[in-house]
């Protein structure tokens, strides 16, 4: 009887975790820019099992994400951008909590997030995206 109760509890917990980790849809974030101003970016995600696909839209247009992965309540993906003929890969890691994803973003190689707070401190930039209604 005790095993059955424990199994039921664990199944219920897994169900709640799966429901909480719904990354699909649109997410909007205010991200710090190089000039100290914030700019809005929209993340559009589609979750399929442990695979994440989607786009990031902002002032410079829309780019596809690559290498998207889902692991429970966490995601990771990359974005490749081009500046003055040079490509730069930005790495994102995020954790979902309700209708928010807390992100850490940094340039591949560990040199900041491509502007804003990450550039000043030389390390990752953090920001929060909220589910669009």
N, CA, C and O atoms as a GROMACS GRO file, in nm:
protein
  532
    1UNK      N    1   0.082  -0.120   0.000
    1UNK     CA    2   0.000   0.000   0.000
    1UNK      C    3   0.087   0.127   0.000
    1UNK      O    4   0.058   0.224  -0.069
    2UNK      N    5   0.194   0.122   0.080
    2UNK     CA    6   0.282   0.237   0.089
    2UNK      C    7   0.352   0.263  -0.045
    2UNK      O    8   0.370   0.378  -0.085
    3UNK      N    9   0.392   0.156  -0.113
    3UNK     CA   10   0.456   0.171  -0.244
    3UNK      C   11   0.361   0.234  -0.344
    3UNK      O   12   0.401   0.318  -0.424
    4UNK      N   13   0.236   0.193  -0.340
    4UNK     CA   14   0.137   0.248  -0.432
    4UNK      C   15   0.116   0.398  -0.405
    4UNK      O   16   0.105   0.476  -0.500
    5UNK      N   17   0.112   0.437  -0.281
    5UNK     CA   18   0.097   0.578  -0.247
    5UNK      C   19   0.218   0.658  -0.292
    5UNK      O   20   0.205   0.768  -0.345
    6UNK      N   21   0.338   0.603  -0.270
    6UNK     CA   22   0.460   0.670  -0.314
    6UNK      C   23   0.464   0.683  -0.465
    6UNK      O   24   0.500   0.788  -0.518
    7UNK      N   25   0.426   0.577  -0.536
    7UNK     CA   26   0.422   0.580  -0.682
    7UNK      C   27   0.323   0.686  -0.730
    7UNK      O   28   0.353   0.761  -0.823
    8UNK      N   29   0.206   0.693  -0.669
    8UNK     CA   30   0.106   0.793  -0.704
    8UNK      C   31   0.158   0.934  -0.683
    8UNK      O   32   0.136   1.022  -0.766
    9UNK      N   33   0.225   0.955  -0.572
    9UNK     CA   34   0.283   1.086  -0.543
    9UNK      C   35   0.386   1.125  -0.648
    9UNK      O   36   0.384   1.237  -0.698
   10UNK      N   37   0.476   1.032  -0.682
   10UNK     CA   38   0.580   1.060  -0.782
   10UNK      C   39   0.520   1.088  -0.920
   10UNK      O   40   0.567   1.177  -0.990
   11UNK      N   41   0.419   1.012  -0.958
   11UNK     CA   42   0.353   1.037  -1.087
   11UNK      C   43   0.286   1.174  -1.088
   11UNK      O   44   0.293   1.245  -1.189
   12UNK      N   45   0.223   1.211  -0.979
   12UNK     CA   46   0.161   1.343  -0.968
   12UNK      C   47   0.264   1.454  -0.977
   12UNK      O   48   0.241   1.555  -1.043
   13UNK      N   49   0.378   1.435  -0.913
   13UNK     CA   50   0.486   1.532  -0.917
   13UNK      C   51   0.542   1.546  -1.058
   13UNK      O   52   0.567   1.657  -1.104
   14UNK      N   53   0.561   1.435  -1.128
   14UNK     CA   54   0.609   1.440  -1.265
   14UNK      C   55   0.509   1.510  -1.356
   14UNK      O   56   0.550   1.584  -1.446
   15UNK      N   57   0.382   1.488  -1.335
   15UNK     CA   58   0.278   1.553  -1.415
   15UNK      C   59   0.283   1.704  -1.394
   15UNK      O   60   0.275   1.780  -1.490
   16UNK      N   61   0.295   1.748  -1.268
   16UNK     CA   62   0.304   1.891  -1.240
   16UNK      C   63   0.428   1.952  -1.302
   16UNK      O   64   0.424   2.063  -1.354
   17UNK      N   65   0.540   1.880  -1.296
   17UNK     CA   66   0.664   1.930  -1.355
   17UNK      C   67   0.649   1.944  -1.505
   17UNK      O   68   0.692   2.044  -1.562
   18UNK      N   69   0.590   1.845  -1.570
   18UNK     CA   70   0.570   1.852  -1.715
   18UNK      C   71   0.480   1.968  -1.752
   18UNK      O   72   0.504   2.037  -1.851
   19UNK      N   73   0.376   1.991  -1.674
   19UNK     CA   74   0.286   2.103  -1.703
   19UNK      C   75   0.356   2.237  -1.682
   19UNK      O   76   0.334   2.331  -1.758
   20UNK      N   77   0.440   2.246  -1.580
   20UNK     CA   78   0.508   2.372  -1.549
   20UNK      C   79   0.613   2.407  -1.654
   20UNK      O   80   0.646   2.524  -1.671
   21UNK      N   81   0.664   2.308  -1.725
   21UNK     CA   82   0.772   2.330  -1.820
   21UNK      C   83   0.720   2.346  -1.962
   21UNK      O   84   0.775   2.286  -2.055
   22UNK      N   85   0.616   2.424  -1.980
   22UNK     CA   86   0.559   2.448  -2.113
   22UNK      C   87   0.623   2.572  -2.172
   22UNK      O   88   0.581   2.684  -2.142
   23UNK      N   89   0.724   2.554  -2.255
   23UNK     CA   90   0.798   2.665  -2.314
   23UNK      C   91   0.735   2.716  -2.442
   23UNK      O   92   0.768   2.826  -2.486
   24UNK      N   93   0.644   2.640  -2.503
   24UNK     CA   94   0.586   2.680  -2.631
   24UNK      C   95   0.510   2.811  -2.619
   24UNK      O   96   0.443   2.838  -2.519
   25UNK      N   97   0.522   2.894  -2.723
   25UNK     CA   98   0.450   3.021  -2.727
   25UNK      C   99   0.544   3.139  -2.739
   25UNK      O  100   0.664   3.124  -2.767
   26UNK      N  101   0.487   3.258  -2.717
   26UNK     CA  102   0.564   3.383  -2.728
   26UNK      C  103   0.601   3.433  -2.590
   26UNK      O  104   0.522   3.427  -2.496
   27UNK      N  105   0.723   3.483  -2.581
   27UNK     CA  106   0.779   3.537  -2.458
   27UNK      C  107   0.843   3.671  -2.491
   27UNK      O  108   0.911   3.684  -2.593
   28UNK      N  109   0.822   3.772  -2.407
   28UNK     CA  110   0.873   3.906  -2.433
   28UNK      C  111   0.969   3.946  -2.321
   28UNK      O  112   0.941   3.926  -2.202
   29UNK      N  113   1.083   4.002  -2.361
   29UNK     CA  114   1.185   4.045  -2.264
   29UNK      C  115   1.233   4.185  -2.296
   29UNK      O  116   1.241   4.224  -2.412
   30UNK      N  117   1.264   4.260  -2.192
   30UNK     CA  118   1.331   4.389  -2.204
   30UNK      C  119   1.478   4.362  -2.175
   30UNK      O  120   1.516   4.328  -2.063
   31UNK      N  121   1.561   4.377  -2.279
   31UNK     CA  122   1.702   4.343  -2.265
   31UNK      C  123   1.788   4.468  -2.269
   31UNK      O  124   1.765   4.557  -2.351
   32UNK      N  125   1.889   4.476  -2.180
   32UNK     CA  126   1.979   4.592  -2.182
   32UNK      C  127   2.060   4.595  -2.310
   32UNK      O  128   2.106   4.492  -2.359
   33UNK      N  129   2.077   4.715  -2.365
   33UNK     CA  130   2.156   4.732  -2.487
   33UNK      C  131   2.287   4.802  -2.459
   33UNK      O  132   2.316   4.837  -2.345
   34UNK      N  133   2.366   4.821  -2.562
   34UNK     CA  134   2.498   4.884  -2.549
   34UNK      C  135   2.491   5.026  -2.498
   34UNK      O  136   2.579   5.071  -2.425
   35UNK      N  137   2.385   5.099  -2.536
   35UNK     CA  138   2.373   5.240  -2.500
   35UNK      C  139   2.308   5.262  -2.363
   35UNK      O  140   2.279   5.376  -2.326
   36UNK      N  141   2.286   5.153  -2.288
   36UNK     CA  142   2.222   5.166  -2.158
   36UNK      C  143   2.071   5.163  -2.164
   36UNK      O  144   2.005   5.149  -2.061
   37UNK      N  145   2.016   5.174  -2.284
   37UNK     CA  146   1.871   5.166  -2.303
   37UNK      C  147   1.832   5.019  -2.313
   37UNK      O  148   1.914   4.934  -2.348
   38UNK      N  149   1.706   4.991  -2.282
   38UNK     CA  150   1.657   4.855  -2.301
   38UNK      C  151   1.588   4.845  -2.436
   38UNK      O  152   1.536   4.944  -2.488
   39UNK      N  153   1.588   4.728  -2.492
   39UNK     CA  154   1.514   4.704  -2.614
   39UNK      C  155   1.434   4.575  -2.597
   39UNK      O  156   1.474   4.484  -2.524
   40UNK      N  157   1.322   4.570  -2.665
   40UNK     CA  158   1.232   4.456  -2.651
   40UNK      C  159   1.270   4.347  -2.750
   40UNK      O  160   1.295   4.374  -2.867
   41UNK      N  161   1.273   4.225  -2.702
   41UNK     CA  162   1.293   4.108  -2.786
   41UNK      C  163   1.179   4.011  -2.761
   41UNK      O  164   1.132   3.995  -2.648
   42UNK      N  165   1.135   3.947  -2.868
   42UNK     CA  166   1.028   3.847  -2.858
   42UNK      C  167   1.085   3.711  -2.896
   42UNK      O  168   1.144   3.694  -3.002
   43UNK      N  169   1.067   3.617  -2.807
   43UNK     CA  170   1.109   3.479  -2.829
   43UNK      C  171   0.984   3.398  -2.862
   43UNK      O  172   0.887   3.401  -2.786
   44UNK      N  173   0.986   3.326  -2.973
   44UNK     CA  174   0.875   3.239  -3.011
   44UNK      C  175   0.930   3.097  -3.012
   44UNK      O  176   1.014   3.063  -3.095
   45UNK      N  177   0.879   3.015  -2.920
   45UNK     CA  178   0.931   2.879  -2.902
   45UNK      C  179   0.827   2.775  -2.939
   45UNK      O  180   0.707   2.795  -2.924
   46UNK      N  181   0.878   2.661  -2.987
   46UNK     CA  182   0.796   2.542  -3.005
   46UNK      C  183   0.871   2.427  -2.942
   46UNK      O  184   0.983   2.394  -2.982
   47UNK      N  185   0.808   2.366  -2.842
   47UNK     CA  186   0.869   2.253  -2.773
   47UNK      C  187   0.815   2.124  -2.832
   47UNK      O  188   0.694   2.109  -2.854
   48UNK      N  189   0.905   2.029  -2.856
   48UNK     CA  190   0.868   1.896  -2.904
   48UNK      C  191   0.954   1.796  -2.829
   48UNK      O  192   1.066   1.764  -2.871
   49UNK      N  193   0.901   1.746  -2.718
   49UNK     CA  194   0.980   1.657  -2.633
   49UNK      C  195   1.095   1.734  -2.573
   49UNK      O  196   1.074   1.832  -2.502
   50UNK      N  197   1.217   1.688  -2.600
   50UNK     CA  198   1.337   1.755  -2.548
   50UNK      C  199   1.399   1.851  -2.649
   50UNK      O  200   1.508   1.903  -2.626
   51UNK      N  201   1.328   1.874  -2.761
   51UNK     CA  202   1.379   1.962  -2.866
   51UNK      C  203   1.304   2.096  -2.864
   51UNK      O  204   1.182   2.100  -2.852
   52UNK      N  205   1.380   2.204  -2.875
   52UNK     CA  206   1.324   2.338  -2.877
   52UNK      C  207   1.363   2.404  -3.009
   52UNK      O  208   1.480   2.406  -3.045
   53UNK      N  209   1.264   2.459  -3.080
   53UNK     CA  210   1.289   2.536  -3.202
   53UNK      C  211   1.222   2.672  -3.183
   53UNK      O  212   1.143   2.691  -3.091
   54UNK      N  213   1.255   2.766  -3.272
   54UNK     CA  214   1.189   2.895  -3.264
   54UNK      C  215   1.272   3.007  -3.321
   54UNK      O  216   1.370   2.986  -3.392
   55UNK      N  217   1.229   3.130  -3.286
   55UNK     CA  218   1.292   3.250  -3.337
   55UNK      C  219   1.306   3.354  -3.226
   55UNK      O  220   1.239   3.348  -3.123
   56UNK      N  221   1.396   3.449  -3.251
   56UNK     CA  222   1.410   3.567  -3.167
   56UNK      C  223   1.390   3.687  -3.258
   56UNK      O  224   1.456   3.700  -3.361
   57UNK      N  225   1.298   3.776  -3.220
   57UNK     CA  226   1.271   3.898  -3.298
   57UNK      C  227   1.305   4.019  -3.214
   57UNK      O  228   1.275   4.026  -3.095
   58UNK      N  229   1.370   4.115  -3.279
   58UNK     CA  230   1.406   4.238  -3.211
   58UNK      C  231   1.432   4.348  -3.311
   58UNK      O  232   1.388   4.341  -3.425
   59UNK      N  233   1.504   4.450  -3.267
   59UNK     CA  234   1.532   4.566  -3.350
   59UNK      C  235   1.608   4.532  -3.478
   59UNK      O  236   1.595   4.601  -3.579
   60UNK      N  237   1.686   4.425  -3.475
   60UNK     CA  238   1.766   4.386  -3.592
   60UNK      C  239   1.697   4.278  -3.675
   60UNK      O  240   1.761   4.217  -3.761
   61UNK      N  241   1.570   4.256  -3.653
   61UNK     CA  242   1.496   4.157  -3.731
   61UNK      C  243   1.478   4.026  -3.655
   61UNK      O  244   1.486   4.021  -3.532
   62UNK      N  245   1.451   3.922  -3.732
   62UNK     CA  246   1.421   3.792  -3.673
   62UNK      C  247   1.530   3.692  -3.710
   62UNK      O  248   1.573   3.685  -3.825
   63UNK      N  249   1.573   3.613  -3.611
   63UNK     CA  250   1.671   3.508  -3.636
   63UNK      C  251   1.622   3.377  -3.577
   63UNK      O  252   1.554   3.375  -3.474
   64UNK      N  253   1.656   3.268  -3.643
   64UNK     CA  254   1.623   3.134  -3.594
   64UNK      C  255   1.716   3.099  -3.478
   64UNK      O  256   1.831   3.142  -3.474
   65UNK      N  257   1.664   3.020  -3.385
   65UNK     CA  258   1.750   2.966  -3.280
   65UNK      C  259   1.805   2.832  -3.329
   65UNK      O  260   1.746   2.767  -3.416
   66UNK      N  261   1.917   2.791  -3.271
   66UNK     CA  262   1.982   2.664  -3.306
   66UNK      C  263   2.011   2.586  -3.178
   66UNK      O  264   2.013   2.643  -3.069
   67UNK      N  265   2.032   2.458  -3.194
   67UNK     CA  266   2.077   2.371  -3.083
   67UNK      C  267   1.982   2.378  -2.963
   67UNK      O  268   2.028   2.367  -2.849
   68UNK      N  269   1.851   2.394  -2.987
   68UNK     CA  270   1.756   2.407  -2.878
   68UNK      C  271   1.730   2.277  -2.805
   68UNK      O  272   1.701   2.174  -2.866
   69UNK      N  273   1.743   2.282  -2.672
   69UNK     CA  274   1.723   2.164  -2.589
   69UNK      C  275   1.636   2.199  -2.468
   69UNK      O  276   1.642   2.310  -2.415
   70UNK      N  277   1.556   2.102  -2.426
   70UNK     CA  278   1.474   2.116  -2.306
   70UNK      C  279   1.514   2.005  -2.210
   70UNK      O  280   1.527   1.889  -2.250
   71UNK      N  281   1.534   2.042  -2.085
   71UNK     CA  282   1.566   1.945  -1.980
   71UNK      C  283   1.486   1.983  -1.856
   71UNK      O  284   1.533   2.062  -1.774
   72UNK      N  285   1.365   1.927  -1.843
   72UNK     CA  286   1.278   1.960  -1.730
   72UNK      C  287   1.233   2.104  -1.739
   72UNK      O  288   1.163   2.141  -1.833
   73UNK      N  289   1.271   2.186  -1.640
   73UNK     CA  290   1.230   2.326  -1.639
   73UNK      C  291   1.338   2.417  -1.697
   73UNK      O  292   1.332   2.539  -1.678
   74UNK      N  293   1.437   2.359  -1.768
   74UNK     CA  294   1.546   2.437  -1.823
   74UNK      C  295   1.554   2.422  -1.975
   74UNK      O  296   1.524   2.316  -2.030
   75UNK      N  297   1.596   2.531  -2.041
   75UNK     CA  298   1.620   2.528  -2.184
   75UNK      C  299   1.758   2.585  -2.213
   75UNK      O  300   1.815   2.659  -2.133
   76UNK      N  301   1.808   2.549  -2.329
   76UNK     CA  302   1.932   2.609  -2.379
   76UNK      C  303   1.922   2.614  -2.530
   76UNK      O  304   1.862   2.526  -2.593
   77UNK      N  305   1.981   2.717  -2.589
   77UNK     CA  306   1.983   2.732  -2.734
   77UNK      C  307   2.087   2.837  -2.770
   77UNK      O  308   2.144   2.903  -2.683
   78UNK      N  309   2.110   2.852  -2.900
   78UNK     CA  310   2.204   2.953  -2.945
   78UNK      C  311   2.141   3.036  -3.057
   78UNK      O  312   2.042   2.996  -3.120
   79UNK      N  313   2.200   3.152  -3.079
   79UNK     CA  314   2.159   3.245  -3.184
   79UNK      C  315   2.287   3.292  -3.252
   79UNK      O  316   2.381   3.336  -3.186
   80UNK      N  317   2.290   3.283  -3.385
   80UNK     CA  318   2.405   3.331  -3.459
   80UNK      C  319   2.370   3.465  -3.522
   80UNK      O  320   2.272   3.477  -3.594
   81UNK      N  321   2.454   3.566  -3.493
   81UNK     CA  322   2.431   3.701  -3.543
   81UNK      C  323   2.551   3.744  -3.626
   81UNK      O  324   2.661   3.691  -3.610
   82UNK      N  325   2.529   3.840  -3.715
   82UNK     CA  326   2.638   3.891  -3.797
   82UNK      C  327   2.654   4.041  -3.773
   82UNK      O  328   2.557   4.117  -3.781
   83UNK      N  329   2.778   4.083  -3.744
   83UNK     CA  330   2.812   4.223  -3.726
   83UNK      C  331   2.931   4.255  -3.815
   83UNK      O  332   3.036   4.194  -3.803
   84UNK      N  333   2.913   4.351  -3.906
   84UNK     CA  334   3.022   4.395  -3.994
   84UNK      C  335   3.093   4.278  -4.062
   84UNK      O  336   3.216   4.277  -4.072
   85UNK      N  337   3.017   4.181  -4.108
   85UNK     CA  338   3.074   4.067  -4.178
   85UNK      C  339   3.130   3.958  -4.090
   85UNK      O  340   3.181   3.858  -4.140
   86UNK      N  341   3.122   3.974  -3.959
   86UNK     CA  342   3.171   3.874  -3.865
   86UNK      C  343   3.053   3.806  -3.797
   86UNK      O  344   2.958   3.872  -3.755
   87UNK      N  345   3.059   3.673  -3.785
   87UNK     CA  346   2.954   3.601  -3.716
   87UNK      C  347   2.988   3.588  -3.568
   87UNK      O  348   3.104   3.568  -3.530
   88UNK      N  349   2.884   3.599  -3.485
   88UNK     CA  350   2.898   3.584  -3.342
   88UNK      C  351   2.787   3.492  -3.294
   88UNK      O  352   2.671   3.508  -3.332
   89UNK      N  353   2.823   3.396  -3.210
   89UNK     CA  354   2.724   3.303  -3.157
   89UNK      C  355   2.694   3.341  -3.012
   89UNK      O  356   2.784   3.354  -2.930
   90UNK      N  357   2.565   3.359  -2.983
   90UNK     CA  358   2.519   3.393  -2.848
   90UNK      C  359   2.454   3.268  -2.788
   90UNK      O  360   2.369   3.206  -2.852
   91UNK      N  361   2.492   3.233  -2.668
   91UNK     CA  362   2.439   3.115  -2.598
   91UNK      C  363   2.339   3.159  -2.492
   91UNK      O  364   2.366   3.252  -2.415
   92UNK      N  365   2.226   3.093  -2.487
   92UNK     CA  366   2.120   3.122  -2.391
   92UNK      C  367   2.092   3.000  -2.305
   92UNK      O  368   2.091   2.887  -2.355
   93UNK      N  369   2.070   3.024  -2.177
   93UNK     CA  370   2.022   2.921  -2.084
   93UNK      C  371   1.910   2.985  -2.006
   93UNK      O  372   1.921   3.100  -1.962
   94UNK      N  373   1.800   2.911  -1.987
   94UNK     CA  374   1.686   2.967  -1.916
   94UNK      C  375   1.618   2.865  -1.827
   94UNK      O  376   1.623   2.745  -1.852
   95UNK      N  377   1.555   2.916  -1.723
   95UNK     CA  378   1.477   2.834  -1.630
   95UNK      C  379   1.338   2.894  -1.620
   95UNK      O  380   1.323   3.013  -1.594
   96UNK      N  381   1.238   2.810  -1.640
   96UNK     CA  382   1.100   2.856  -1.636
   96UNK      C  383   1.046   2.846  -1.494
   96UNK      O  384   1.077   2.753  -1.419
   97UNK      N  385   0.965   2.945  -1.459
   97UNK     CA  386   0.893   2.945  -1.332
   97UNK      C  387   0.761   3.016  -1.358
   97UNK      O  388   0.756   3.138  -1.367
   98UNK      N  389   0.653   2.938  -1.371
   98UNK     CA  390   0.523   2.996  -1.402
   98UNK      C  391   0.524   3.057  -1.540
   98UNK      O  392   0.553   2.988  -1.638
   99UNK      N  393   0.492   3.186  -1.549
   99UNK     CA  394   0.488   3.257  -1.677
   99UNK      C  395   0.611   3.344  -1.700
   99UNK      O  396   0.604   3.446  -1.767
  100UNK      N  397   0.726   3.302  -1.642
  100UNK     CA  398   0.851   3.374  -1.660
  100UNK      C  399   0.964   3.277  -1.689
  100UNK      O  400   0.966   3.165  -1.638
  101UNK      N  401   1.057   3.321  -1.771
  101UNK     CA  402   1.181   3.247  -1.793
  101UNK      C  403   1.296   3.339  -1.754
  101UNK      O  404   1.308   3.449  -1.807
  102UNK      N  405   1.378   3.294  -1.661
  102UNK     CA  406   1.498   3.369  -1.622
  102UNK      C  407   1.612   3.319  -1.709
  102UNK      O  408   1.648   3.201  -1.706
  103UNK      N  409   1.668   3.410  -1.788
  103UNK     CA  410   1.772   3.376  -1.884
  103UNK      C  411   1.909   3.424  -1.841
  103UNK      O  412   1.923   3.525  -1.771
  104UNK      N  413   2.010   3.352  -1.884
  104UNK     CA  414   2.149   3.397  -1.884
  104UNK      C  415   2.194   3.388  -2.028
  104UNK      O  416   2.174   3.286  -2.095
  105UNK      N  417   2.255   3.495  -2.076
  105UNK     CA  418   2.298   3.502  -2.216
  105UNK      C  419   2.444   3.543  -2.217
  105UNK      O  420   2.486   3.633  -2.143
  106UNK      N  421   2.522   3.476  -2.300
  106UNK     CA  422   2.662   3.515  -2.315
  106UNK      C  423   2.714   3.478  -2.453
  106UNK      O  424   2.665   3.385  -2.517
  107UNK      N  425   2.812   3.550  -2.496
  107UNK     CA  426   2.875   3.523  -2.624
  107UNK      C  427   2.958   3.396  -2.611
  107UNK      O  428   3.021   3.372  -2.508
  108UNK      N  429   2.957   3.314  -2.716
  108UNK     CA  430   3.038   3.192  -2.716
  108UNK      C  431   3.183   3.231  -2.689
  108UNK      O  432   3.235   3.324  -2.750
  109UNK      N  433   3.247   3.161  -2.600
  109UNK     CA  434   3.382   3.196  -2.559
  109UNK      C  435   3.384   3.271  -2.426
  109UNK      O  436   3.490   3.295  -2.370
  110UNK      N  437   3.265   3.308  -2.376
  110UNK     CA  438   3.254   3.365  -2.243
  110UNK      C  439   3.274   3.514  -2.230
  110UNK      O  440   3.292   3.562  -2.119
  111UNK      N  441   3.271   3.589  -2.340
  111UNK     CA  442   3.294   3.732  -2.330
  111UNK      C  443   3.164   3.812  -2.335
  111UNK      O  444   3.138   3.881  -2.433
  112UNK      N  445   3.086   3.804  -2.233
  112UNK     CA  446   2.967   3.888  -2.220
  112UNK      C  447   2.853   3.848  -2.311
  112UNK      O  448   2.861   3.749  -2.383
  113UNK      N  449   2.748   3.927  -2.306
  113UNK     CA  450   2.625   3.895  -2.378
  113UNK      C  451   2.606   3.974  -2.504
  113UNK      O  452   2.495   3.979  -2.557
  114UNK      N  453   2.709   4.036  -2.554
  114UNK     CA  454   2.695   4.113  -2.677
  114UNK      C  455   2.646   4.253  -2.654
  114UNK      O  456   2.594   4.317  -2.746
  115UNK      N  457   2.661   4.303  -2.533
  115UNK     CA  458   2.620   4.440  -2.503
  115UNK      C  459   2.557   4.449  -2.366
  115UNK      O  460   2.532   4.347  -2.302
  116UNK      N  461   2.531   4.568  -2.322
  116UNK     CA  462   2.461   4.589  -2.196
  116UNK      C  463   2.542   4.543  -2.077
  116UNK      O  464   2.665   4.556  -2.075
  117UNK      N  465   2.473   4.488  -1.978
  117UNK     CA  466   2.536   4.447  -1.854
  117UNK      C  467   2.648   4.347  -1.877
  117UNK      O  468   2.752   4.354  -1.811
  118UNK      N  469   2.627   4.253  -1.970
  118UNK     CA  470   2.729   4.153  -1.998
  118UNK      C  471   2.859   4.215  -2.045
  118UNK      O  472   2.967   4.169  -2.008
  119UNK      N  473   2.850   4.319  -2.128
  119UNK     CA  474   2.969   4.384  -2.182
  119UNK      C  475   3.046   4.455  -2.070
  119UNK      O  476   3.168   4.445  -2.064
  120UNK      N  477   2.976   4.526  -1.983
  120UNK     CA  478   3.041   4.601  -1.876
  120UNK      C  479   3.118   4.510  -1.782
  120UNK      O  480   3.232   4.539  -1.746
  121UNK      N  481   3.054   4.400  -1.741
  121UNK     CA  482   3.115   4.312  -1.642
  121UNK      C  483   3.200   4.203  -1.704
  121UNK      O  484   3.269   4.131  -1.631
  122UNK      N  485   3.199   4.189  -1.836
  122UNK     CA  486   3.277   4.086  -1.901
  122UNK      C  487   3.220   3.947  -1.884
  122UNK      O  488   3.281   3.849  -1.927
  123UNK      N  489   3.104   3.935  -1.823
  123UNK     CA  490   3.044   3.805  -1.800
  123UNK      C  491   2.905   3.796  -1.857
  123UNK      O  492   2.865   3.880  -1.938
  124UNK      N  493   2.832   3.696  -1.816
  124UNK     CA  494   2.697   3.674  -1.868
  124UNK      C  495   2.601   3.787  -1.834
  124UNK      O  496   2.616   3.854  -1.732
  125UNK      N  497   2.502   3.806  -1.920
  125UNK     CA  498   2.395   3.903  -1.897
  125UNK      C  499   2.271   3.825  -1.855
  125UNK      O  500   2.241   3.721  -1.914
  126UNK      N  501   2.200   3.874  -1.757
  126UNK     CA  502   2.077   3.808  -1.712
  126UNK      C  503   1.958   3.898  -1.741
  126UNK      O  504   1.966   4.021  -1.732
  127UNK      N  505   1.847   3.834  -1.776
  127UNK     CA  506   1.722   3.905  -1.801
  127UNK      C  507   1.607   3.807  -1.785
  127UNK      O  508   1.627   3.686  -1.776
  128UNK      N  509   1.486   3.862  -1.780
  128UNK     CA  510   1.367   3.780  -1.762
  128UNK      C  511   1.270   3.804  -1.879
  128UNK      O  512   1.247   3.917  -1.919
  129UNK      N  513   1.216   3.695  -1.930
  129UNK     CA  514   1.114   3.702  -2.035
  129UNK      C  515   0.981   3.660  -1.973
  129UNK      O  516   0.975   3.568  -1.891
  130UNK      N  517   0.874   3.728  -2.013
  130UNK     CA  518   0.741   3.697  -1.963
  130UNK      C  519   0.654   3.646  -2.077
  130UNK      O  520   0.664   3.694  -2.190
  131UNK      N  521   0.570   3.549  -2.045
  131UNK     CA  522   0.481   3.493  -2.146
  131UNK      C  523   0.388   3.601  -2.198
  131UNK      O  524   0.326   3.673  -2.119
  132UNK      N  525   0.379   3.614  -2.330
  132UNK     CA  526   0.289   3.711  -2.391
  132UNK      C  527   0.146   3.660  -2.381
  132UNK      O  528   0.121   3.540  -2.400
  133UNK      N  529   0.052   3.751  -2.353
  133UNK     CA  530  -0.086   3.706  -2.338
  133UNK      C  531  -0.162   3.712  -2.467
  133UNK      O  532  -0.280   3.677  -2.471
   0.00000   0.00000   0.00000
